[in-house]
Amino acid sequence: KMSNSSSLSDFLLMPFADTRELQLLHFLLFPGILLANGLIITAVACDHRLHTPMYFFLLNLSFLDIGFISTTVPKAMANSLMHTRAISYAGCAAQVFLAVFMVGGEFSLLTVMAYDRYIAICRPLHYGTIMSSRARVKMAAAAWASGFLNSFLHTANTFSIPLCRGNVVEQFFCEIPQILKLSCSDSYLREVGLTVISASLVFGCLVFIVLSYVQIFTVVLRIPSEQGQHKAFSMCLPHLAVVSLFVSTVLFAHLMTPSISSPIHDQVVAVLYTVMPPTLNPLIYSMRNNEIKDAL
């Protein structure tokens, strides 16, 4: 048993998927995810027809997805190849910081994207003014900055808590709830307070997204032509699908009751929320999107 966090030099992670088939799936998925998101970034950056606010935000989303998947999966892959479980103390802190940063940034960006869709459909005449190039850069920067600030607070707080229950993290990457399990008795209460504040902000963003879509669908259903309705829905439904996927996987992962929580179950859920959004986001956005298809 370790006396406190300062004497910890490394943590031991859970081996990722003991079965070769699951490891192989991960090895194949990872470059696929990088390629899919990389193609979207390239298409948006290189095709001047895609230099619109919607695609600018999509480009940022792809960067966040690449960052998120690159924070958790490569270390797990390297460990399984080298038959080790170790991650350094600094490496663990970096993983926590980057994972929380990317998730927070992605959620903020999805909120900004909901606002973009709302202005495009409910106030189309003002769209060019409200979503000017300067405004969209500021919005994206605010999304990244909010993710950074949230992550900095959580990481600094988690790693200042004394840990006295060993160094085995019951997950294939460093995750705050699993590190808190190693903390001494009541010292994690500060983190609970921070989590409540973060959850309140997330809830606020969710309410904003839902209200935006209530207004969007009210306007869309009033459009007389079926073609106009179809065009409006095709602009909004990919974003709504991505928000639903992201929120449902993260909530499912973190609102689980401890009674059904087990290391294997936690791992499956973690795979869901670390791998599913970065895998499906580019597919959702490019499947029914002719502009992206043409650009590619």
Disulfide bonds with the S-S distance in Angstrom:
Cys92-Cys174 1.97
Cys164-Cys184 2.19
